[in-house]
């Protein structure tokens, strides 16, 4: 497995890699809290294939949700074919999905890093340990319409699924090596009913797009009340597909 594989894992994340590089401070003037039409399940764990843009195998992914009282833990684990990993966990208010904490750790075999974020009192603070060094950063945020980038495709799952529906909110994106915090105004749009190409099948699905800082990602959710994520394409770089659609 080539070393570039883990870089592709980072490109898979909901808008992370692209926004870290190019996002400017976003105005929150047009942002508003997400309207949650369908709450996330209290408990779920789904297995995915991790693929490149041509459908070649890169590894596997596990996406899970666990409720603990008034908090949801939203987890993602990406592993390449050599066992290198990228793990992300966000805790969010179960009713609003506003973030409370976020963590990310990755191991490329040659480099490791740990990112920890705290959302409180109108700001987000970041602490990163990488290469034996620790970096700190802080940024003021609008508390009712700002979400962590790591929860992006969880957020899309809760929107009113009506063709043409759109909404804007702010995403906080943090570089997992430097701790640099960026904010980007994101637009989520429900394209409508379609089919999702998943593992040679074409199940009916809702297509939802997320655009921010010049990058667009696309998610397909099944049409059942569960709204499972069937497929997620990250700006033409990589994608995940549900193993058992």
N, C-alpha and C positions, 0 to 999 in steps of 0.2 A: 504493500500500500504506500503510495507516494506521500511525502510529508505535507503536500498541499491540501490533503484531505481535511485536516482539522480547520484550515482556513475556510473551507467550504462550509463546515459546520457553523461557523460564526456568521457566514452570509445567510444561513437559513433563518436566523432569528428574525422576528417579525419586521423590523426595519433597521435593526441595530447597526450593522456594519456600515451601511451607506450613510445613515444619519450622523454617525460619529464623525465621519470625515467632512461632511458638508453642511451640517445644520447650523443655522444662526439662531440667535435668541428669538424666540417666537413671540409675537404679540398675542395676548390672550383675549383681545377685544371681541373676537368672533367666536371664541370657544365657549362651550357650555357643558354642563354635566351630561353624561351619557344617560339616555332614556332606556332603562332596562325593561324590555318587553318580556324576556324569558330568562329567569334567574338560572345561574349555573347549577348543576347537580351538586348535592352535598358530598358525593363520593364517586370517583370515576378513575379508571386507569386504562389507557388505550395504547396499543402498540402500532408503530409505523415503520415503514421502510424509508430510509434516507437515500435520495437519488440526486444525481447531477441533472443538468438541464436537458441532457439527451436520454435520461432514463437509466443511466448506468448506476450500479449499486455503489453507495458510499458507506453505508452502515445502517444503524437502526436508531429509533427514537422512542421514548416513552413520555407521554403527556398525561398528567394526573391532576386531580382535584381532591382536596380533603378539607372538610369543614371541621372547625374546632370552635364551638360556641358561636360568637359573632364574627369570626374570621375565617376566610378561605385561604388555604395554601395552594398556590398554583405552581406546578412543577414541570420542568422540561429536562430531559436527559438525552443528550446526543452522543453516540459512540461510533467511531469509525471502525473500519475493518481490522485495524491494528490495535484496537482497544483504547485509543486516546479518547478523552471524554470532555464534554462541555455540559456543565450542570447549572441550571437556573431555578431559583425558587423565589416567588413573590408572595407575601402575605397581604391580603386586602380586606377591607370591610365587606362583609358578605352582602349587605344591603345595597351599597353604593359602588363597590369595587374600587373605591379610592385606595391607593396603596399605603401601606404602613411601613413595610420593610421589603428589601430585595437583596438577594445574594446571587453571586455567580462565581463559579470556579471552573478553570479549565486546565487540562494537562495535555500538552502536545508531545510529551516524551522528552522534549528539550527545554520546555519552558512551562512554568506554572504561575497562576495568578489567582487571587481571591479578592472579590469585590463585595463590599457591604454598604447598603444604602439605608438611610433612616428618613422617613417622612414625618415631620412634626413641626408645629408652631409656624406654619407658613413657609417652611423651607425644606430642602432636601440636602442631606449631608452624605458625602461619599468617603469611604476609606478603602484604599487598595493596597494590597501587599503583593509585590511582584519583584522578582530578582533580588530578594533580600531587602528591598526598600519599601517604605510605606508612604503613600501619598494621600493628602486630605483635600477636600474641596467642599464648597457649600454654594447653594443657589436658592434665591427666593422663588416661590411658586405661588400660583393661584390655587387655593386649596380645594375648590369645589369642581374644577374642570381640568385637573392635571393628573395624568396617569403614568405609570412606569412602562417603558417600551417593552419590557419582558412580558407584560400581560396583554399585548396587542391582540393576538388572535382569540384570546379568551373574551375580550371586550366585544369583538365583532360578532361573536356567537349570541350575545344578549340583545342585539338591536331589533327594532321592529322589522320583521322580514316582509317588506312591501316594496315592490319594484319602484326604483327611483328615490327611495328614502335616502337622505344623507344628513350627516351631522359633523361638526368640527369640535375637536378637543386638543389639548396640548399633551405631547409625549415628552417625557424626560429620558434622554439617552446618555448613558455614562460609559466612557471608554474603560474597558475592563483591565487595561494595563496602566494607564496614566491617571485615571480617576477624573478626567475632564468631563464636566457636565454640560450638555447642550439641551436646548428645548426647541421643539419643532411643532408648528401648528399642523395637525393631521386632519384629513377628511376621510370619513368612512362612507361608502356608498353601496347600497344594495342594488346590484345590477338586475337581479330577477331570477326566475326559475330557469334552470338549464339542466345539463347532465355533467357529471364529473368523470373524467377518465381515470380510473383507479384500478391498477392491477389487471388490465384487460377487460374490465367491466365498465359499464356506463350507467351508474345509478342516478336517479333524479336528485337534484341538489339545488340549493340556493347559492348563488354566486355573490360574494361580497368583496369589495376592493378597499384597500387602505392606501392613501397617497400622502406623502410627506416629504419635503425637501427634495423634490424631483424624482423620488422613487415610488413605485407602485407595487404592492403585493396583492395576491388574490387568494381568497379562501373559498372552499366549497363545503357546505354543511348539508347533512342529509335532511330530508323533508319530514322526518318523524318529529314528534314533540321533544325528543332528546337532543336534536340538533347536533349530533356528533360531527366533529371535524373529519371530513373525508380526505381532503387534500389541501395542501398549502404550498403555493409557489412564491418564492422570495425573489422578486425582481429579476426573474430569468436566470438566477444563479443556481439555486438548488430547490428541492421540494421534498415534502414528506407525503406519503400516501398510506392510508389506513390498511393494515394487513388483512383485516377481515371485514370488508365493507358489507 
